């Protein structure tokens, strides 16, 4: 997203990036490890590890105490909240921390469900991770009707005509993913939010899979809620929820009685994972430094984050072009999702494939023995694997690229897949 502070697209300082992730130096059976499992959780830079360790070493205390380490904890959490506010472009009091996005989505869905009943409708999609489906399906017990937005199977994109046609006066909420964690499709979420609001409905965006690949701007999206997981964008295992201030104040959360009624704390169940919140702050610092390194003209943390994502996008585009070109030449391989280079802005570097005569698990095991870390199965995108009729035969082999991956890793993976196919032939 270009700004006046970014006249040209910044270039990723690739070697400096790689050097910050200690896990990338591992080997498996003598092969260099290639972490192609980013959709299931990315690796973390050393600064995140250090921040977690330092908090536990020095300031491990509960909040609200009349002593130094407790006050340090309060200040650390406030700083992490402000950092995530800059990351998402929202107010610090609109940032809620939780154990994961599934838990946070269930919490919000329970609160929204207090006011819903027979005659009300919620729209979900076949493309989503189940964390943005099951919490809403559960409201059927209150008499709410759940409707489904279908996909276009040839390119695994949302059928926007179908989606728009299913939003009406009874629709109370539209739940959609920013990007598919299975096939990499980036959805037109701004348009979906507009359609929801035009019908008087809320919009809930699951941005877990999009966050490592693209800039999030909740102010520009005008969404009501947006969830993400920091362990998917180079941080610790925690969930973060953005909620519009008016909704966080209006809705009534389920919570224990002593907890405050003030936002955002009233939405945070129990004692938070303080050491990992310290890691969140360091995670945002990573983006801040990356952006300032790639574009010194970035003078604020938000501007630096914008610059970082411009560089990330440029690097990942090269990875996407290389791997799609290679995958489509492997005999018997079917690549799901968008393959047209003219439409690569509609996808991220996540690829679901199947190879004739090879089960996804078999491929994942053989690749793992060669140091390639990939996933097999449905990755909780259950409705998609059922829709595409691959659930009963092992789902997909998923290859996930992020900005610390290299063209050399892509080339080695393609060579390994060709060898596996040739060996079986």
C-alpha angles and dihedrals in degrees: 000000000000119000134182087267092058111059092163132026108265120235122235114247089224103183091048089052094051092047091059094061109071095186092064090073093069126115132208120204088341093308121116109252115249111198102212092153098090094128088063093047134317130236119258132235119244092253090065091051090048094049093052092046094046093051092052091045097050116013109027100149142120121259129263098033125142094236140081105264092046091051089048089053091050090051093046093053091048090051093049091049091052090048092053089046088059090045092054098030097239141107120291090236088059092062118094123187124210143156093268140335094262091061092045092049091050089050092053093042091053090052095046089046091062088076099040133086145139113346094030121110136205122195121214130170138237089228099062135103107252091247086077094043112042096052088058096040087058089066088071084085087070091053095262115150115231116208127192129224108213131220136232101244099204093066101013095239129138116270096236093189090056092044094050091047092056095053110090145137092297094053112109100171140012115206116196139156122242089218134002114253089206108044103013099241113159109214125218091249097165090059091045091052089050092051092048094049092046087061093045093253131134121246121220115190124197102206097169095115097036097053099080091049109037144030116263118213111174091180091059092043092048089208120161097222134010127182130197139165120229092210087067092057104045099284140099127293101282138117125231125198127195114202127176108254093238092056096044089052096043101045120076113229125210104244146139115281100243092056114103122259090221120108136278094011095058088067094054111091116215128328112342126232095260098181092054091047086057085055091053091059090051090048091057089045087058091058090043093054093042091053095047090047093052094041118019089187089076102104102176133050092247091050090050091051089051090051092048092055092048089057092043091051092051093050096044091049088062091050092049093051092049098047097043091050090051100042093052091059097055112104115247094008120133117198115201123212134020114354101161109107089213088065101044090115085070093061141049129215097282117113132188115198141169126196120207111251095014126094114222091240091052091053093046091052094048092046091047090056087058094050099262111130109207135149134239130197132040101308088217090297084119098152091054096051090047092048091051091045096238101109095093093048099053104281116243141324102243124207115190124193126192132172096278090060120097139219087239090058090050092051092048091049092051090049091050093050091050090050092051091050093046093047091055093046 
